[in-house]
Amino acid sequence: MLTVRGADLVWTGVVERPGGEVACGPDGRVAGGQVEGEVLDASGCVITPGLVNAHHHLLQSAFRILPGTRGVPMREWLPRMSAAYTAVGVDGGLAHAAASVGLAESLLCGVTTVADHHLTWPAGDGVELASAVAAAAAELGARLVFVRGSARDDPQAAAASADAIASRLGGDATGMVQVAVGPAGVHSDAPETFALLGEVAQRHGLRRRTQANEQVDVEVAAERYGRRPLELLDEWGWLAPDVTLAHLCGVTPGEIARLAATGVSATHAPGCDLPMGWGVAPMAALSDAGVTIGLGTSGGGSNDAGHLLADARLALQVAPLAGRPVSAREVLAWATAGSAVGLGRAELGRLEPGCAADLVCWDVTGVADAGVADPLAGLLWAAPGRRPRHVVVAGRVVVRDGQLVSRPETEVARALRALLASRAAG
């Protein structure tokens, strides 16, 4: 049990309370009243729900800022990344080390839940690799949504792997690990892959996720099918309330209306799409049409940082170029409850009684916040590289005074560096 006390402001995702505290019960959920136990000092802080990164590729944390992968067309970027994966060798050891780095970085940036869309698979059913990523999350105390993805995989093999992973990891009653399925997109996977992974999702009660309307997605759909990606997804049964689409850079007004009518949710990834030149998603227009919006960083191969709050700031900055300005509170809602809705996790992203006790204490006493009239909006506009003072997941402190509780940050980084060096030498 834990009480986080003394904050300047608590934003529950629904209301703002000047001053106050958040009580975390023994079940890892927000309590309706006071609880006994540890008291965590949040003086000088703004408390928000834990951020929810709705779209990451944790493996890419081992492949950041590679030569020839910045500002290039996606047709060139994809094979260069694939060659890098092959050169190092993707297995459970690399997956664990890369996920540990990506998840540690996430927690240290206020992200308590990460959806990891894994697309690169060694031979076998993938259970060892998925379990390695889940083990990294458990060691650090992060929530994980493991997405069994596919990128040109054999459809039958991808479905069998997804079934095996869901059977192994999908029964986590604590809510710390969730499994989903997700082809990379119509540019990569055939209708059979979408159909078979959809059957696995239905059998196990999983969410479905894919990527749509990025640069290469639109190009390949036109070349291969003479169609638009969203037309194909609709035809293949992948525009539905249990589906979340990442990116959506090049969508027309008619497609926005189609997305809203189907109940699909969307994930904005401006920290990937903008610097790579792959497009600007009109998220305000999608939101205005009634589409639920979440926020993601995408992976280290295109967005070299896993700092969701920094990407929320970028979403604020770019929104006027893609339709209309958005408010900091609107984007914070995307990064918390909006992302959670896309995961089918209504208990995340809010600090109301009965919700998951996932929260972040953001210190606003420094020079970057001096003179800020609105401290909640200041979380996004001021201090782009802001790190939290404390992070709590399921009522447990996982970052205290800016440091990981379970493992030293330097140890996590050293393990990945050593693994990459040993494989390069080999």
C-alpha positions as CSV (number, residue, x, y, z in Angstrom):
1,M,0.0,0.0,0.0
2,L,1.2,3.5,-0.9
3,T,0.1,7.1,-0.5
4,V,1.6,9.7,-2.9
5,R,1.2,12.9,-1.0
6,G,2.0,16.7,-1.2
7,A,1.7,17.3,-4.9
8,D,1.0,20.8,-6.2
9,L,-1.6,19.4,-8.7
10,V,-3.1,16.0,-9.4
11,W,-4.6,15.5,-12.9
12,T,-6.6,12.3,-12.9
13,G,-7.2,12.4,-16.6
14,V,-10.7,13.6,-15.8
15,V,-10.4,16.4,-13.3
16,E,-7.6,18.6,-11.9
17,R,-7.2,18.9,-8.1
18,P,-4.9,21.6,-6.8
19,G,-2.8,19.9,-4.1
20,G,-3.9,16.5,-2.9
21,E,-2.7,12.9,-2.9
22,V,-3.3,9.6,-4.6
23,A,-3.8,6.4,-2.5
24,C,-2.8,3.1,-3.9
25,G,-4.5,0.0,-2.5
26,P,-3.1,-3.5,-1.9
27,D,-4.7,-4.6,-5.2
28,G,-2.5,-2.2,-7.2
29,R,-5.5,0.1,-7.9
30,V,-6.4,3.6,-6.9
31,A,-8.2,3.6,-3.6
32,G,-11.2,5.7,-2.8
33,G,-9.8,6.8,0.6
34,Q,-6.7,6.9,2.7
35,V,-4.6,3.7,3.0
36,E,-1.9,2.7,5.5
37,G,1.6,2.0,4.3
38,E,4.5,3.9,2.7
39,V,4.1,7.7,2.0
40,L,5.9,8.9,-1.1
41,D,6.8,12.6,-1.1
42,A,5.4,14.4,-4.2
43,S,6.0,18.0,-3.0
44,G,6.7,20.4,-5.9
45,C,5.2,17.9,-8.4
46,V,2.4,17.5,-10.8
47,I,0.9,14.0,-10.7
48,T,-0.5,12.5,-13.9
49,P,-1.6,9.0,-14.8
50,G,1.2,6.9,-16.2
51,L,1.8,7.5,-19.9
52,V,0.9,4.7,-22.2
53,N,3.1,4.2,-25.3
54,A,0.7,2.6,-27.7
55,H,3.2,1.8,-30.5
56,H,6.9,0.9,-29.9
57,H,9.3,-1.6,-31.5
58,L,11.5,-2.4,-28.6
59,L,14.0,-4.5,-30.6
60,Q,15.0,-1.3,-32.4
61,S,16.5,0.1,-29.2
62,A,19.6,-1.9,-30.2
63,F,19.7,-0.3,-33.7
64,R,19.5,3.5,-33.2
65,I,21.0,6.1,-35.6
66,L,22.4,3.5,-38.0
67,P,24.3,4.9,-41.0
68,G,22.0,5.4,-44.0
69,T,18.7,5.2,-42.0
70,R,17.9,8.9,-41.4
71,G,15.7,10.9,-43.7
72,V,15.5,8.2,-46.4
73,P,12.4,6.8,-48.1
74,M,10.8,3.9,-46.3
75,R,11.6,1.6,-49.3
76,E,15.3,2.1,-48.5
77,W,14.9,2.2,-44.7
78,L,13.2,-1.2,-44.4
79,P,15.9,-3.4,-46.1
80,R,18.7,-1.5,-44.3
81,M,17.1,-2.2,-40.9
82,S,16.6,-5.8,-42.0
83,A,20.2,-6.2,-42.9
84,A,21.2,-4.9,-39.5
85,Y,19.0,-7.4,-37.7
86,T,20.5,-10.2,-39.7
87,A,24.1,-9.1,-39.1
88,V,23.5,-9.1,-35.3
89,G,21.2,-12.1,-35.1
90,V,17.8,-11.8,-33.5
91,D,17.1,-14.2,-30.6
92,G,15.9,-14.2,-27.1
93,G,19.2,-12.8,-25.7
94,L,19.1,-9.8,-28.0
95,A,15.4,-9.3,-27.5
96,H,15.8,-9.3,-23.7
97,A,18.7,-6.8,-23.7
98,A,17.0,-4.5,-26.2
99,A,13.7,-4.6,-24.4
100,S,15.4,-3.9,-21.1
101,V,16.9,-0.8,-22.5
102,G,13.7,0.4,-24.2
103,L,11.5,-0.3,-21.2
104,A,14.0,1.2,-18.7
105,E,14.1,4.3,-20.9
106,S,10.3,4.3,-21.0
107,L,9.9,4.2,-17.2
108,L,12.5,6.9,-16.8
109,C,10.4,9.1,-19.1
110,G,7.2,8.5,-17.3
111,V,5.8,5.6,-19.5
112,T,4.3,2.8,-17.4
113,T,2.8,0.7,-20.3
114,V,4.5,-0.1,-23.6
115,A,2.9,-1.8,-26.6
116,D,5.8,-3.6,-28.3
117,H,5.0,-4.5,-32.0
118,H,7.6,-7.2,-32.7
119,L,8.1,-7.9,-36.3
120,T,11.4,-9.8,-36.7
121,W,11.5,-13.5,-35.8
122,P,14.1,-16.3,-35.7
123,A,13.1,-19.8,-36.6
124,G,10.7,-21.5,-34.1
125,D,7.4,-20.6,-32.5
126,G,8.7,-17.3,-31.0
127,V,7.7,-18.2,-27.4
128,E,11.3,-17.9,-26.2
129,L,11.7,-14.4,-27.7
130,A,8.3,-13.2,-26.4
131,S,9.1,-14.6,-23.0
132,A,12.4,-12.8,-23.0
133,V,10.7,-9.5,-23.6
134,A,8.1,-10.2,-20.9
135,A,10.9,-11.1,-18.5
136,A,12.5,-7.8,-19.1
137,A,9.3,-6.0,-18.3
138,A,8.8,-8.0,-15.1
139,E,12.3,-7.3,-13.9
140,L,11.8,-3.5,-14.3
141,G,8.2,-3.4,-13.2
142,A,6.7,-2.1,-16.5
143,R,3.4,-3.1,-18.1
144,L,3.9,-4.8,-21.4
145,V,1.6,-5.3,-24.4
146,F,3.4,-7.8,-26.6
147,V,2.2,-7.7,-30.2
148,R,3.0,-10.8,-32.2
149,G,3.6,-9.0,-35.5
150,S,4.4,-10.3,-38.9
151,A,6.4,-8.8,-41.7
152,R,6.3,-11.1,-44.8
153,D,6.2,-14.2,-42.5
154,D,4.6,-17.4,-43.7
155,P,0.9,-16.9,-42.8
156,Q,0.5,-20.3,-41.2
157,A,3.7,-20.0,-39.2
158,A,2.8,-16.5,-38.0
159,A,-0.6,-17.7,-36.8
160,A,0.8,-20.8,-35.1
161,S,3.4,-18.6,-33.3
162,A,0.7,-16.1,-32.2
163,D,-1.3,-19.0,-30.9
164,A,1.6,-20.4,-28.9
165,I,2.6,-17.0,-27.5
166,A,-1.0,-16.2,-26.5
167,S,-1.2,-19.6,-24.8
168,R,2.0,-18.9,-22.9
169,L,1.7,-15.2,-22.0
170,G,-2.0,-14.3,-22.5
171,G,-3.3,-15.7,-19.1
172,D,-1.7,-13.0,-16.9
173,A,-4.5,-12.0,-14.5
174,T,-2.5,-9.2,-13.0
175,G,-2.7,-7.1,-16.2
176,M,1.1,-6.7,-16.3
177,V,1.3,-8.6,-19.6
178,Q,-1.1,-8.5,-22.5
179,V,-0.8,-10.2,-25.9
180,A,-2.1,-8.8,-29.2
181,V,-1.6,-9.6,-32.9
182,G,-0.6,-7.3,-35.7
183,P,0.7,-7.7,-39.3
184,A,3.1,-4.9,-40.3
185,G,0.6,-3.6,-42.9
186,V,-0.9,-4.3,-46.3
187,H,2.5,-3.4,-47.9
188,S,4.1,-6.4,-46.1
189,D,1.5,-9.1,-45.4
190,A,-1.0,-10.9,-47.5
191,P,-4.8,-11.2,-46.9
192,E,-4.2,-14.7,-45.5
193,T,-2.0,-13.4,-42.8
194,F,-4.6,-10.9,-41.7
195,A,-7.3,-13.6,-41.8
196,L,-5.3,-16.1,-39.8
197,L,-4.0,-13.7,-37.2
198,G,-7.6,-12.4,-36.9
199,E,-8.7,-16.0,-36.1
200,V,-6.1,-16.3,-33.4
201,A,-7.3,-13.0,-31.9
202,Q,-10.9,-14.1,-31.9
203,R,-9.9,-17.4,-30.3
204,H,-7.9,-15.9,-27.5
205,G,-9.8,-12.6,-27.1
206,L,-6.9,-10.5,-28.2
207,R,-6.7,-7.0,-29.7
208,R,-5.6,-6.5,-33.3
209,R,-3.2,-3.9,-34.4
210,T,-1.5,-2.9,-37.7
211,Q,0.2,0.1,-39.4
212,A,-1.5,2.0,-42.2
213,N,-1.0,4.8,-44.7
214,E,2.6,5.5,-44.2
215,Q,4.7,6.2,-47.3
216,V,5.5,2.7,-48.4
217,D,2.1,1.4,-47.4
218,V,0.2,3.7,-49.8
219,E,2.7,3.1,-52.6
220,V,2.7,-0.7,-52.4
221,A,-1.1,-0.9,-52.0
222,A,-1.5,1.0,-55.2
223,E,1.1,-1.0,-57.1
224,R,0.1,-4.4,-55.9
225,Y,-3.7,-4.1,-55.6
226,G,-4.6,-0.8,-57.3
227,R,-6.3,0.2,-54.0
228,R,-5.8,2.3,-51.0
229,P,-4.6,0.6,-47.8
230,L,-7.8,1.4,-45.8
231,E,-9.9,0.0,-48.6
232,L,-8.0,-3.3,-48.3
233,L,-8.2,-3.4,-44.5
234,D,-11.9,-2.8,-44.6
235,E,-12.3,-5.6,-47.1
236,W,-10.2,-7.9,-45.0
237,G,-12.2,-7.3,-41.9
238,W,-9.5,-5.1,-40.2
239,L,-11.5,-1.9,-39.6
240,A,-13.4,-2.7,-36.5
241,P,-13.6,-1.6,-32.8
242,D,-11.0,-4.1,-31.7
243,V,-8.4,-2.8,-34.2
244,T,-5.9,0.0,-33.6
245,L,-4.1,1.6,-36.6
246,A,-0.7,3.3,-36.2
247,H,0.6,6.2,-38.2
248,L,-2.3,7.1,-40.7
249,C,-0.2,9.8,-42.3
250,G,-1.9,10.0,-45.7
251,V,-5.6,9.8,-45.1
252,T,-8.3,11.6,-47.0
253,P,-11.5,13.2,-45.6
254,G,-13.5,10.3,-46.9
255,E,-11.1,7.8,-45.2
256,I,-11.4,9.7,-41.9
257,A,-15.2,9.3,-42.1
258,R,-14.8,5.6,-42.8
259,L,-12.5,5.1,-39.9
260,A,-14.9,6.9,-37.5
261,A,-17.8,4.8,-38.7
262,T,-16.0,1.5,-38.0
263,G,-15.0,2.3,-34.4
264,V,-11.3,1.7,-35.1
265,S,-8.8,3.6,-32.9
266,A,-5.6,5.4,-34.1
267,T,-2.1,5.8,-32.8
268,H,-0.1,9.0,-33.6
269,A,3.7,8.6,-33.9
270,P,5.0,12.0,-34.9
271,G,8.5,11.4,-33.5
272,C,8.9,8.7,-36.2
273,D,7.0,10.0,-39.1
274,L,8.0,13.7,-39.2
275,P,11.8,13.4,-38.9
276,M,11.9,10.5,-41.4
277,G,9.7,12.6,-43.9
278,W,7.1,9.9,-44.0
279,G,4.1,12.2,-43.5
280,V,2.0,14.1,-41.0
281,A,-1.1,12.5,-39.6
282,P,-4.2,14.7,-39.3
283,M,-5.0,13.5,-35.8
284,A,-7.1,16.5,-34.8
285,A,-9.4,15.8,-37.7
286,L,-9.6,12.2,-36.8
287,S,-10.4,13.1,-33.2
288,D,-13.0,15.6,-34.3
289,A,-14.6,12.9,-36.4
290,G,-14.9,10.7,-33.2
291,V,-11.8,8.4,-33.6
292,T,-10.1,7.6,-30.3
293,I,-6.5,8.8,-30.5
294,G,-3.5,7.3,-28.8
295,L,0.2,8.2,-28.9
296,G,3.3,6.1,-29.6
297,T,7.0,6.7,-30.2
298,S,7.5,3.9,-32.7
299,G,11.0,2.3,-32.5
300,G,14.6,3.3,-32.2
301,G,15.2,2.7,-35.8
302,S,13.2,5.7,-36.8
303,N,12.7,7.6,-33.6
304,D,15.9,7.3,-31.6
305,A,14.2,8.2,-28.3
306,G,11.5,6.5,-26.4
307,H,10.4,9.7,-24.8
308,L,6.6,9.8,-25.2
309,L,6.2,13.2,-23.4
310,A,8.7,14.7,-25.9
311,D,6.6,13.3,-28.7
312,A,3.5,14.7,-27.1
313,R,5.2,18.1,-27.3
314,L,6.0,17.4,-31.0
315,A,2.3,16.5,-31.6
316,L,1.3,19.9,-30.2
317,Q,3.8,21.7,-32.4
318,V,2.9,20.0,-35.7
319,A,-0.9,19.9,-35.2
320,P,-1.6,23.3,-36.8
321,L,0.2,22.1,-40.0
322,A,-2.1,19.1,-40.2
323,G,-5.5,20.8,-39.5
324,R,-5.9,22.7,-36.3
325,P,-4.0,23.5,-33.1
326,V,-4.6,21.1,-30.2
327,S,-4.3,21.7,-26.5
328,A,-1.8,20.2,-24.1
329,R,-4.6,18.6,-22.2
330,E,-6.0,17.0,-25.4
331,V,-2.6,15.5,-26.2
332,L,-2.0,14.4,-22.6
333,A,-5.3,12.5,-22.9
334,W,-4.0,10.9,-26.1
335,A,-0.9,9.8,-24.3
336,T,-2.8,8.3,-21.4
337,A,-6.5,7.2,-21.7
338,G,-6.6,7.4,-25.5
339,S,-3.7,5.0,-25.8
340,A,-5.3,2.7,-23.2
341,V,-8.6,2.6,-25.0
342,G,-6.7,1.4,-28.1
343,L,-5.3,-1.5,-26.0
344,G,-8.7,-2.3,-24.6
345,R,-7.5,-1.3,-21.2
346,A,-10.0,1.1,-19.7
347,E,-8.4,0.8,-16.3
348,L,-5.2,2.5,-17.5
349,G,-4.5,6.1,-18.2
350,R,-6.7,7.5,-15.4
351,L,-6.4,8.0,-11.7
352,E,-10.0,7.4,-10.6
353,P,-10.9,4.9,-7.8
354,G,-10.7,1.4,-9.2
355,C,-8.3,2.3,-12.0
356,A,-4.7,0.9,-12.1
357,A,-2.4,2.8,-9.7
358,D,0.0,3.8,-12.4
359,L,1.2,7.4,-11.9
360,V,4.0,9.8,-12.5
361,C,5.3,12.6,-10.3
362,W,6.7,15.4,-12.4
363,D,9.0,17.8,-10.6
364,V,8.1,21.4,-11.6
365,T,10.4,23.3,-9.2
366,G,13.2,23.8,-11.6
367,V,14.1,26.8,-13.9
368,A,12.4,25.3,-16.9
369,D,9.0,25.6,-15.0
370,A,9.7,29.0,-13.5
371,G,7.2,31.5,-14.8
372,V,4.9,28.8,-16.2
373,A,1.3,29.9,-15.7
374,D,-0.2,26.5,-16.4
375,P,1.9,23.7,-14.8
376,L,-0.1,20.9,-16.5
377,A,0.4,22.4,-20.0
378,G,3.9,23.2,-19.0
379,L,4.7,19.5,-18.7
380,L,4.6,19.4,-22.6
381,W,5.6,22.9,-23.6
382,A,8.5,23.4,-21.2
383,A,11.6,21.1,-20.7
384,P,11.4,18.8,-23.8
385,G,13.7,16.3,-22.1
386,R,11.8,16.2,-18.8
387,R,12.2,13.2,-16.6
388,P,10.0,12.4,-13.7
389,R,10.9,12.3,-10.0
390,H,8.9,9.2,-9.2
391,V,7.0,6.6,-11.2
392,V,4.6,4.1,-9.7
393,V,3.2,1.0,-11.5
394,A,0.4,-1.1,-9.9
395,G,1.0,0.7,-6.6
396,R,4.7,-0.1,-6.6
397,V,7.5,2.5,-6.9
398,V,9.6,1.6,-9.9
399,V,11.4,4.9,-10.3
400,R,12.4,6.8,-7.2
401,D,14.1,10.2,-7.2
402,G,14.8,9.8,-10.9
403,Q,16.5,6.4,-10.6
404,L,15.3,2.9,-11.5
405,V,14.5,0.9,-8.4
406,S,15.1,-2.7,-9.7
407,R,18.4,-2.3,-11.7
408,P,20.9,0.5,-12.1
409,E,20.3,2.3,-15.4
410,T,24.0,1.9,-16.2
411,E,23.8,-1.8,-15.8
412,V,20.9,-2.1,-18.2
413,A,22.8,0.0,-20.8
414,R,26.1,-2.0,-20.2
415,A,24.4,-5.3,-20.9
416,L,23.1,-4.3,-24.4
417,R,26.4,-2.6,-25.3
418,A,28.4,-5.8,-24.3
419,L,26.1,-8.1,-26.2
420,L,26.3,-6.0,-29.4
421,A,30.1,-5.7,-29.1
422,S,30.5,-9.5,-28.6
423,R,28.4,-10.2,-31.7
424,A,30.2,-7.7,-33.8
425,A,33.5,-9.3,-32.7
426,G,32.2,-12.7,-33.5
